[in-house]
Amino acid sequence: MSSEALMRRVPVIATVRDAYVFMVTHLGGIIGLIWVPMVLATVMGFFSFQRYYADFSDALVSNNAAALAPSLLMMLCYLVAAMLLQAVMYVAVVQMALGARSAPAIAHFAFGNLEWRMFRAFVAFIGICLMLVIPLFVAGSAALKAAGLQADPAKMQLLFYAVIALAMPRFLALLPAIVVAENASVLRRAWMLSAGNFWRLLAVLAAVFGPIFILFNVLEVVLTGGGPALTGSNPEQLRLYVAQARNVLPLISGLGFLVSPLIVGLFAGASVSAWRALKDEPALDIAV
């Protein structure tokens, strides 16, 4: 890569604008492309979480953590299936953002080489995050135990979010565009192409995901009546929290379904716009 290419910078405001313009302008087409896999993901997620919450409550009552094993396996299967369905959605919408696909007449569902490549890239990104998170959790827990202190679940969750936030700009931001538009090793290419743009890409991702992330967290706290699952150690409080989460699960699942076209459209549009800027390619008139 030349020194000129290394000096390229992602225009934050222009990239965020492109993402929102693409999402708003092509919202109908995005919905047409993703509604079939999104229905499947939403239904599977609802029943998986429903089973998990029920087994979690039973495990608390019986003080038997082994009772969670079947539902944890079910959740793992759901996460794999969800990533496969996300791959189907993102390939199609990124192709639309690149100008290589138009809106479907009714619906779209396809799984080929590109979707498999997208799925493998998502799995590899999660693997990198786990490689960063697990050693920190292990070292932190060991240090707290040696000091006679107990780990705070809320702080551990914040640490997890912080590690994900640090990995996203260099590995995830350009991932959808690179998967569809290039043939190179995805994560290695994302790391090379995003050099010198960590804070700019972090700002783009914050503008894309931040509002929806905050909205969902606020809604979850309001609907479940607080966060004892994060801050409390009383099993009865935890059981009540899980019961409330199970009660509002249909609403949360419905909201997730409704905002999915916004999330997929914004992320795909931002990824393609940032990729074009770093590749020094002419911008596509996404309003057409």
PEQUIMO-V635016 format. One record per helix or strand of 2 or more residues. SS is the DSSP state (2 for helix, 1 for strand). FROM is the first residue (numbers start at 1). LEN is the number of residues. If there is no record, write none. Layout:
SS|FROM|LEN + SS|FROM|LEN
This chain:
2|3|4 + 2|12|14 + 2|27|36 + 2|65|33 + 2|113|34 + 2|153|20 + 2|175|7 + 2|186|8 + 2|198|27 + 2|228|4 + 2|235|13 + 2|249|31
